[in-house]
Amino acid sequence: MRSAGWIIVPVGVVAYLGVLNAMLATQNPNLFPTLILIGALTVPLAVLLLAYGGGVT
């Protein structure tokens, strides 16, 4: 569980870029709230997982 905080950041970036590419390819502005949600959850979740796992050693 110690590295879960470091794993969530690349997963969040990949998810963000995937939704961004889908939004741009389809020109569907309804995907914009999904981008905001992914961006707003990735960093706080990574911080919580790092704190739960014992932080950086």
Summary of the structure (lengths in Angstrom):
residues: 57
radius of gyration: 13.5
end to end distance: 13.5
largest distance: 44.0
contacts: 143
relative contact order: 0.25
helix: 82%
strand: 0%
